[in-house]
């Protein structure tokens, strides 16, 4: 007779499954919103530069791959019929694709800051450095988890180091993007009421994202 599964394994398995389930429930409708926004953009801004259009299309495709990987990981975890702490292929793919998605979005906002700041090199170079730091830390974390093969070493010293560097760089980059755009938008106030209201809405939008 097989030995009963110990409670710590159930606990670790729950820690692995819970983010997948929650992530899947959130990712699927958000991907639908992303597709709808992309369609709206391409219909309303046909004269935008081709590079920008390709960039947005690439983000949508990569987001689709990430959504598929999350769904696939959830399917494997539920249907393999046994408790296992091993990473599925979907989880590993999601780790790498997440790195690319976050980096592309941050670079897009860094480009916005570059334009709206009048090509301020100090601010944009700082954003580029933080984005690069986030990307390398994220890739390092992904490679480490792929080598480990399961969730047992998720909180090892090396994993925590990569995770802390990634999280810190991401937060710092997002804060700098929001602060920079709010600052430079505020400087562009003209005193005209209609323009003032538009600037206020843009600042609220920038801080909100």
N, C-alpha and C positions, 0 to 999 in steps of 0.2 A: 504494500500500500504506500502510495506516495506521501511524503511528509507534507504537512499543511504549510501553506505559504505564510510567512511571518508578516506581522503587521507593518514593520518598517518598509517592506516592499510595496504593500498596498499604498502606504503614504507617499512613497516616492513615485509610484505609478500615477497616483492622483495629481501630484504636482506636475507631471509630464502631460497628462491628458487635459487638465483644466484650462491651461492657456490655449491649447489647440481648439477646444470646443468654443471657448469665448472668442478666440481669434477668427474662427470660421464664421460664427454668427455675425461678427462685425464686418469681416472682409468682403463677404459676398454682396451685401447691399451697397457697401461703399464702392465696390468695383462697378456696380450698376450706375451709381452716381457719377463716377469718373468717366464712364463711356458716354453718358448723357451730356456731361460738360464738354467733352471733346467734340461731340457732334455739334453742339451749340457753337463752340468756338470756330470750327471749320466752316460752318454755314455763315457766320456773322463777320468773320475776319479773313476773307479770301485773299486779301492783298498783303497780308503779313509776309515777312521774309520766309523763304523756303526752309532755311535752317531752323527757324523757330517752329515751323510746322512739323518738320522731321523730328525735332526734339520732343515735342508734345506727343506725337504718334509713338515714339520709342518709349516714353514714360507709360503710355496706356498699355502697350504690348507687354512691357516688363511687369506692370501691375497685374496684368492678366495671368502671366506666368506665376507670379507670387501667389495670387488667389488660388490658382490650380494646385500649387504645391501644398498650400495649407489644407485644402479640401482632401487632397490625396493622402497627406500625413494623417489626417483625422480618420479617413476610411481605413487605412492600414492598421492604426492603433485599435480601432473597434473590431475589425474583421479578422485579425490574425488569430483570435481565439485563445490567447494566453497572455498572462501578465509578462511584460517585457519592458526593460528600461532602454532597449536599443533604439537608436535614432533610425527612423525610416528615411528612405531617399527623399521623400517630400520635405521632411524637416531640414535636411542638409541643403537641399535646393533653396528652400525658403530663407535660410541664413545668408546665403550668398546673394540672392536676388534682393533681399532687404538692404544689403550694403550698397548695391548699385542704385536702387530706387532713392534712398535717402540722399546719396551723393548727387544724383542728377537734380533733385529738387533743390538742394542747397546751392548748387552751382547756378541754377536758374535764378534764384533769389539774389545771389551774389552779383549776378550780371545786372539785375534790376538796380541794386544799390550802386553799382559802378556807373550806370547811366544817370540815375536821379541825383547822385552826389557830385556830378560834374567830373567823373573819372578820378575820384579820390583814391590814390594808390594805397595809402596806409590802411584804410578801412577794408578795401577789397582784397588786399594781400593778406590781411589778418583773417578774413572770411575764407580765403582759399587755403590758408594754413590749417584752420580749424576743420574745414571740410576734408582735407587730405588726412589729417590726424584721425578723424572719425572713420574714414574709409579704411585706412590701414589697420586700425584697431579692430574694426568690424570683420575684416578679412582674416586677421589673425585669430580672432575668436572663432570664426567659422572653421578655419583649418584645424584649430585645436580640437573642436568638438567632433569634427569628422575623423580625426586621428583617434580620439578617445572611443568613439563609436556608441557611447550611451550616456545617460544623464548622471551617472554616478560621480563623475568628476566635474560637474557643472559649476560647483562652488570651490574648486581648487584654487590655490594661490595664483597660478597663471591665468586661469579663467577670470578670476576677480580682477586681476590687473588689466586684462584686455577690456573687460566689461566696464570698469571704472573709467578707463581712458576714452572708450567709445561714448559712454553716457555723458561724461564731462565735456567732451568736444562738441557733441550734438547740442547740449543745452547752451553752452557758451555761444555757439554759432547761431542758434535760433534767437537767443536774446540780442546778440549784436545786430542781426538782420532786422529784427523788430524795432530796436532802438534807433538804428541808422535811418531806416525808412520813415519812421515817425518824425525824427529830427529834420531830415531834409524836406519832407513834405510840409512840415510846419514852416520852414523857411520860405517856401514858395507861396505863402499866402499873399493875396493881391488886395484884400480889403473889400472886394466885391462879394456881396452876400451869397450869391449863387455859388461862386467859386469856393467861398469859405465853407459852405455846407458840404460841398463835394470833398474838400480836403479833410474835413472832420470825419466823413464816412470812410474815406480811404485809410485814415489813421486808425480808426476803430477796427477796420477789416485787417489791417496789417498786424495790430496787436492781438487780435482774436485768433489769427492763424499761427 
